[in-house]
Amino acid sequence: MTGRIQGHRPPPIPGRIEIPTPSRIAPVTILVHHIHMSDRLKALSVHLLTATGAVLSMFAMLAAVDEKWSLMFLWLVVALIVDGVDGPLARKYDVQKNWPTYDGVLMDLIVDYLTYVFIPAYALFKSGLLAGWTGWLAIIVICYGSVIYFADTRMKTKDKSFAGFPACWNMVVLVLFAVEPSQSVILFIVVGLTVAMFTNLKFIHPTRTKRWHNLSLAMCVGWIAFAAWAAWVDFAEGSLAHWGLIVTSLYLVLAGIAQQIIPEGIRRVR
């Protein structure tokens, strides 16, 4: 007999360092492993959410081929919402660390080119808003200029805004469908914004540019709501959605340039 009763631990011997037994380590190890796997699964879910944009772009393209423009824009609005949500989630769950196998930035650029550039350019050409040579000029400058812009490593500024027009042709073309300006005005807007892609003009990122952030985010949400409304009523004339689109679009286009002109307020030194 050793004098040890089963299930009873003897008192620790002074001066001796007690090493935890495997039974005490196991729960901690399992908890850490569970947290690690949870973060990885969340990061993977963000990648999978981003990838849905490719499916949404296909739905939009199928609608465009059938010249169902309102349905096409509704799919593009859904894709825009996904694009607005997946970025903050990717940063929150640190996808580059927790699921580095997939390149989220590359995936996002592929989807963005389809939904922001390719499909809207097709719609602008096929809808008849620009006839003859003007339509050909528009799709050439939009597609060619945008792919160069997307590959430019200088497209982001220090405050997370965009340097140059960020090729958001999905938003531009939707407003053109709703307002239906003259052919010369449309061509001027297309060429002007294409040139603006390669300037130092600043365009805000509604969710990342900190200056005027709350107002910018509200304007972006308003734009999405007005865009969905306009597309839902098949761009009916006289809709209040048209004025909402004009006001919110002007803000989103000009806010960054205004920030370049208007100096930031000087903080009071306490």
HELIX and SHEET records of a PDB file:
HELIX    1   1 PRO A   22  VAL A   65  1                                  44    
HELIX    2   2 TRP A   69  LYS A   92  1                                  24    
HELIX    3   3 VAL A   95  ASN A   98  1                                   4    
HELIX    4   4 GLY A  104  ASP A  112  1                                   9    
HELIX    5   5 TYR A  113  PHE A  118  3                                   6    
HELIX    6   6 ILE A  119  LYS A  126  1                                   8    
HELIX    7   7 TRP A  133  PHE A  150  1                                  18    
HELIX    8   8 TRP A  169  VAL A  179  1                                  11    
HELIX    9   9 GLN A  183  ALA A  196  1                                  14    
HELIX   10  10 HIS A  213  TRP A  232  1                                  20    
HELIX   11  11 LEU A  240  ILE A  261  1                                  22    
SHEET    1   A 2 PHE A 162  ALA A 163  0                                        
SHEET    2   A 2 LYS A 202  PHE A 203 -1                                        
END                                                                             
